[in-house]
Amino acid sequence: MDFDNATDVVCELETAHDATLVDDAPLVMRAPDKNDGRAMHELVARCAPLDLNSVYTYLLLAEHFSSTCVLACSHGDLQGFVSAYVPPERPDVLFVWQVAVHRDARGNGLGPRMLRHLLGRPGLAGIRYIETTVGPSNAASRRMFARLAQSLGARVRESRLFPHQLFEPHGHDDEPLLRIGPFDAH
């Protein structure tokens, strides 16, 4: 990854919203288990423009990467989840694969709250960077990561990672890499 030629991302920050869910319902954040795989899949199916992966993918995330994933539940209903992992040989990086938030829970900062929850886990105390890919047209995700970076006192840098040609013949936007950091989450 070429960060010497990276550029800072300039995003318009939205006004912060109240951090409670719809109807002031209590929110529980926890690691997923394999029984959550189908619900994770169903939530992503309702969260365009996220790429929907197989149920098997979400089962594997819940089974093998539960320590780097988080579910947000209210009254037993899945309101959001984050799938992430620590790339091999880069223990100070948390790569965020997907952030999904139910339509009814949007607009209250749930995405960044789930990410901050992950960063607060003892097993992730060494994380100093968050990396993710976000297509140029996904303005909502770009704003969310910009707000997260601001709350962490860190910069967002963008570099080329997966150009659209790598996805052919399936058609897909570019997936540039956003890198937030360095920061001290604890």
C-alpha positions as CSV (number, residue, x, y, z in Angstrom):
1,M,0.0,0.0,0.0
2,D,1.4,3.3,-1.1
3,F,0.7,5.8,1.7
4,D,3.4,8.2,0.5
5,N,1.2,9.2,-2.4
6,A,-2.1,9.1,-0.4
7,T,-4.3,12.1,-0.1
8,D,-6.3,13.4,2.8
9,V,-10.0,12.8,2.5
10,V,-12.1,15.9,3.0
11,C,-15.6,15.1,4.0
12,E,-18.5,17.3,5.2
13,L,-19.3,16.4,8.8
14,E,-22.9,16.0,9.8
15,T,-24.2,17.5,13.0
16,A,-24.1,15.0,15.8
17,H,-27.4,13.3,16.6
18,D,-28.6,12.0,19.9
19,A,-27.0,8.6,20.6
20,T,-30.2,6.8,21.7
21,L,-32.1,4.4,19.4
22,V,-35.6,4.8,18.2
23,D,-38.1,4.9,21.2
24,D,-35.1,5.2,23.6
25,A,-34.8,1.4,23.5
26,P,-31.9,-0.1,25.5
27,L,-28.9,-1.1,23.3
28,V,-26.7,-4.1,24.0
29,M,-23.4,-4.5,22.1
30,R,-21.9,-7.9,22.1
31,A,-19.7,-10.3,20.0
32,P,-21.6,-12.4,17.5
33,D,-21.7,-16.2,17.6
34,K,-22.6,-18.7,14.8
35,N,-26.3,-18.4,15.6
36,D,-26.2,-14.8,14.5
37,G,-24.9,-15.5,11.0
38,R,-28.3,-15.5,9.3
39,A,-29.5,-12.3,11.0
40,M,-26.3,-10.6,9.9
41,H,-26.9,-11.7,6.3
42,E,-30.5,-10.5,6.4
43,L,-29.5,-7.1,7.8
44,V,-26.8,-6.6,5.1
45,A,-29.5,-7.6,2.5
46,R,-31.5,-4.5,3.6
47,C,-28.5,-2.2,3.7
48,A,-27.7,-1.1,0.1
49,P,-25.1,-0.3,-1.1
50,L,-23.3,-3.0,1.0
51,D,-22.2,-6.1,-0.9
52,L,-24.2,-9.1,0.2
53,N,-22.1,-12.1,0.9
54,S,-23.3,-15.7,1.4
55,V,-24.8,-16.8,4.7
56,Y,-21.7,-19.0,5.1
57,T,-19.5,-15.9,5.1
58,Y,-21.4,-14.4,8.0
59,L,-21.3,-17.7,9.8
60,L,-17.5,-17.7,9.5
61,L,-17.2,-14.1,10.6
62,A,-19.3,-14.9,13.7
63,E,-17.5,-18.2,14.4
64,H,-13.8,-17.2,13.6
65,F,-13.8,-13.4,14.0
66,S,-16.2,-12.7,16.9
67,S,-13.5,-10.9,18.8
68,T,-13.3,-8.3,16.1
69,C,-17.0,-8.1,15.2
70,V,-19.8,-6.5,17.1
71,L,-23.6,-6.7,17.1
72,A,-25.9,-4.0,18.4
73,C,-29.3,-5.3,19.6
74,S,-32.3,-3.7,21.0
75,H,-35.3,-5.6,22.4
76,G,-33.7,-8.7,20.9
77,D,-33.6,-7.3,17.3
78,L,-30.4,-6.8,15.4
79,Q,-30.0,-3.0,14.8
80,G,-26.5,-3.0,13.5
81,F,-23.2,-4.9,13.2
82,V,-19.6,-4.4,12.2
83,S,-17.4,-7.1,10.7
84,A,-13.7,-6.5,11.0
85,Y,-10.4,-8.4,11.4
86,V,-6.8,-7.7,12.2
87,P,-4.8,-8.4,9.1
88,P,-2.0,-11.0,9.5
89,E,1.4,-9.4,10.3
90,R,-0.2,-6.0,11.0
91,P,-1.4,-6.2,14.6
92,D,-1.9,-2.5,14.9
93,V,-4.6,-2.4,12.2
94,L,-8.3,-3.2,12.4
95,F,-9.7,-3.7,8.9
96,V,-13.4,-2.9,8.9
97,W,-15.1,-5.0,6.3
98,Q,-18.8,-4.0,6.7
99,V,-20.8,-1.6,8.9
100,A,-24.5,-2.3,8.7
101,V,-27.2,-0.3,10.5
102,H,-30.9,-1.1,10.3
103,R,-33.0,1.7,8.7
104,D,-34.8,2.4,12.0
105,A,-31.5,2.9,13.9
106,R,-29.8,5.3,11.4
107,G,-29.1,8.9,12.2
108,N,-28.0,8.4,15.8
109,G,-24.3,7.5,15.4
110,L,-24.7,3.8,15.8
111,G,-21.9,3.0,13.3
112,P,-19.2,5.0,15.1
113,R,-20.5,3.7,18.5
114,M,-20.0,0.1,17.4
115,L,-16.5,0.9,16.1
116,R,-15.6,2.7,19.4
117,H,-17.0,-0.4,21.3
118,L,-14.6,-2.6,19.3
119,L,-11.7,-0.4,19.9
120,G,-12.4,-0.5,23.6
121,R,-12.1,-4.3,23.8
122,P,-8.9,-5.4,25.7
123,G,-7.8,-7.7,22.9
124,L,-7.7,-4.7,20.5
125,A,-5.7,-2.4,22.8
126,G,-2.8,-2.3,20.3
127,I,-4.9,-1.0,17.4
128,R,-3.6,2.3,16.1
129,Y,-5.1,2.4,12.7
130,I,-8.5,1.5,11.1
131,E,-8.5,0.6,7.5
132,T,-11.6,0.1,5.3
133,T,-12.6,0.4,1.7
134,V,-15.5,2.7,0.8
135,G,-16.6,3.4,-2.8
136,P,-16.5,7.0,-3.9
137,S,-20.3,7.2,-4.2
138,N,-21.0,6.0,-0.7
139,A,-21.2,9.4,0.9
140,A,-22.9,8.2,4.1
141,S,-20.0,5.8,5.0
142,R,-17.4,8.4,4.1
143,R,-19.1,10.8,6.5
144,M,-19.3,8.2,9.2
145,F,-15.6,7.4,9.0
146,A,-14.7,11.1,8.9
147,R,-16.7,11.6,12.1
148,L,-14.9,8.6,13.7
149,A,-11.5,9.9,12.7
150,Q,-12.4,13.3,14.1
151,S,-13.5,11.7,17.4
152,L,-10.2,9.8,17.6
153,G,-8.2,13.0,16.7
154,A,-6.8,11.2,13.7
155,R,-6.5,11.9,9.9
156,V,-8.1,9.9,7.1
157,R,-5.9,9.1,4.2
158,E,-7.1,7.6,0.9
159,S,-5.1,5.5,-1.5
160,R,-5.8,3.2,-4.4
161,L,-6.5,-0.4,-3.5
162,F,-9.1,-2.3,-5.6
163,P,-9.8,-0.6,-9.0
164,H,-13.1,-1.5,-10.6
165,Q,-11.3,-3.6,-13.3
166,L,-10.4,-6.2,-10.7
167,F,-14.1,-6.9,-10.2
168,E,-14.9,-7.5,-13.9
169,P,-17.1,-9.0,-15.3
170,H,-19.4,-8.3,-12.4
171,G,-19.3,-4.6,-12.5
172,H,-18.3,-2.8,-9.3
173,D,-17.1,0.7,-8.2
174,D,-13.5,1.3,-7.3
175,E,-12.8,0.4,-3.6
176,P,-10.2,2.8,-2.4
177,L,-8.6,2.3,0.9
178,L,-9.3,4.7,3.8
179,R,-6.8,4.7,6.6
180,I,-7.6,6.4,9.9
181,G,-4.7,7.0,12.3
182,P,-2.6,6.9,14.1
183,F,-4.6,7.1,17.3
184,D,-4.8,5.9,20.9
185,A,-8.3,4.5,21.4
186,H,-7.8,3.8,25.2
